[in-house]
Amino acid sequence: MLTAQNLTKIFDGVKALDSVCFEIDDGCVYGLVGSNGSGKSTLLRCISGVYSPDGGKVGIDGISSFNNPGIKTQIAFLGDTPYFLPQSSLKEMAAFYRKTYKNFDTDVYNHLLSVFPLEVNKRLSTFSKGMRRQAALILMLSCKPRYLLLDEAFDGLDVVMRKTLSNIIIDSTEKYGMTVIIASHNLREIEDMCDHISLLHKGKLIADGGIEEVRGKIHKVQAVFEKMPETDVFNELDLMKIERQGSVVSLVARGDKDDIMRFVESLSPKFCECIDVSLEEAFIYELEVLGYDVKSIEE
Amino acid sequence: MTLKASKNKLNPAVGLLGFTISKNIGIIILMVIGILIFCPGLLLATFQNVTFKQQNFDAGRPEYLNMVFGFCGVLSAIIITIANYINFSYLYKKSSSDVFHALPLTRTKLLISRAAASFISVLIPLTIGYLSLYMLTAFYPSYALGTFSQIASAYLVNVISVIMVSAYSLIFIVCAGSAFDLVLSYVGFNVAVLVIGSIISSVSDKYLSGYSTENTNAIMKTLSPLVFCGMSAEDFAFPESGAGYSLSQNGGFLLKVSAFAVIFLIASIILYNYRKSERGGQAYAYKFIYIICSVLAGICGGYLLSRIFILPGPSKNSDLSIVGIISFIAGALITTVVYGAVTDRGFKKFRKSLIYGAASVVLYFAVIAVVFSGAFGFSSRVPEIKNIEKAILSFNSENIELSSQSSEKLTALHKAIIDREADDDVYDTVDTPHTYLNLTYELKDGSKMSREYFVDIKKIDDELFALYSGKERFAQIYSDIDNMGSRMVYLDVEKYENYETTTYAISKDQLKALVDTYKNELPRVGKKVLSNEENIVRLQAYSHDQYYEGAPFYVELTDDFTDTIALMENFVAVESEG
């Protein structure tokens, strides 16, 4: 199990990660979403042992990964910009990784090469951005790590390759019990493949749980009133947002759907309905509560 | 094209090392070709000259071995530094730093693996170059540059020096945050250290009694490991004893160089283990290197600016005059602010730069204060006789060597100079006769102690004359005459009244007779010979093969040396020119 306890990372006095806590079970696909500069990449770098935490700890089965080859050999990390050793080809990189990761599987490598048809003897520096990412993914997946960390995994890939990669990742978790952590600022991209998702904002983990669990916590209600109640009345709910337009009230609140509906109906609306929110909407509302919305940015 | 399935042979460090070397193979081949073109290629081409072949080269050709040694030493030091820069450039970019630091390797292994790749890339051409010399000695003795042991010693010194230079560069590499700042700090630090060495030397020369140019070398060696390595290697190749490339006689420095290499390597490993990866892309991973470079730059800048205002000659401004102090402070502050602006890419840390500038000023004047106070006893130190192995007085172009037993004469002179404050500033010389004296003590612990004075002769003439007329001086002259290569020697006599030089060809016995006469007359003429004020003629004896190595008998005479001058008139002149 991958755990973080009060994980803190500070850059020049600014907390890039602020007391982050989580537990990730083996064999799941974990989505890490957040605004730009929210700390997603920093979190991945801490998990992979690239960064040493300034506070708290992160590690596998309670053991820190920083400067620990035994733990790091179980982790493969692909950053947002793929990097290869200078003047190397895919074949040479594969040979290098085979000597570096104990689980490097030549069969998997050969299989992935058939899926992502790349020239193995050509210098990787001559590859396009998408091809470089494909090459990096082939190498990382071939290492069959216990934890695969992908930062902006789909960046630069075309639609077909995105779908293919998505299938391969799901397949790998099922076949090898691999845990995949994908960081992205594009929630829609990873929504379908993740079992579990977390939202980071300004270094803090503000939402965390299964997809349905996260989505099910937030509800949007629209109600029409003959006599509009005072706004303060709705404060009894865990209100995230409320808008009034004539006799229509739109509100977003956290909590149990039935409890929220019961409360609204108790105010005798002429009409009332609960609308399902998408995961993306749920996260946007969460961020709005924290002041990160289009309006506040424009101001 | 697919990979064949096989069991993974796990060794990430070795894998990385092998991979890097395989990628450096082009540079390695180029270096091998370069070294082989020079050695033995160019040297063999030189040896086609018949006169080279005809000579007896049982002891090798040290002058050519020196060329190879120097060429390989400098080339390998430059290449390994560049190779390290390239192999560790991953530190300065986030994407590459991520990949390297995510590898299942400890930081220590990662550093050693990369450094070893640089080292092996230099070691291969270096070894091939020296092997070619070895093969020349083995198979073509007439082309040999040195004996087997000389070549092996030169190779060993080269290899250990390369390791030290590499380990030294690693400290800067690990401390830097970007390639630009690495170059800035490495070049800046090492140049600044040399400039500061010169500054200390210049200040000491001005204000520290007894300071000699030999001490400058010691300062440079102390301040810069690179200078230490280079100068020690030079001493190893050209020792005063004459036996070059002898590890048993001149190899003591190798232990120090090895110790430096180990210390630098350990320091770089520790620094790397605590280095924050996120500092890649910023100016420095460790702030201390920036502060040190900034302060050093401040001292250099302050000193250079103050030189403009402290002009030599009629100007009365000195380092401690108001003009000297203000110009130094201004120079130091300007330099640290500019250095900070270059490093921070703007005037973001203006106040801190001013603080570093202030630190430069404090340090500089602290050095001056130390120099003024006698540099912790430097100017008053006279070694105890029991600790002296050999002592040498350089006076009037002569070296008078004294054994341990007779070194008392020199320490007496030394004490007289200090007690009677006979040392004067060369710029303040008044009408009284002055001369330069250089005192060198070789101590029993293997160290050397050198002092140089510009003395008022009248204050120490008794002690100086005791040495000048002493048996040790003449014993050495006779010994040098005996060691002259031929039986016939030349004697140049220059008359100051018309600057006419007459060359006599005389036998060694005639020369000895001349020295005997001079020796007998010396006590009668007395101490006035020390001042050279009344000299009318200069004598210089040499054998043909020793002309450029100094004359065993070199004196100036007053007209009181009547017998000596009369004796010379009997010699046969071979040449005369005015």
Interface residues (C-beta under 8 A of the other chain):
Chain A: F11 R45 S48 G49 V50 Y51 S52 N67 N68 P69 G70 K72 T73 I75 A76 F77 G79 D80 T81 P82 Y83 F84 L85 P86 Q87 S88 K91 E92 A94 A95 F96 R98 K99 T100 Y101 K102 F104 T106 D107 Y109 N110 L113 V120 N121
Chain B: M1 T2 L3 K4 A5 S6 N8 K9 L10 N11 P12 V14 G15 L16 F19 T20 K23 K93 K94 S95 S96 S97 D98 V99 H101 A102 L103 P104 L105 T106 R107 K109 N273 K276 S277 E278
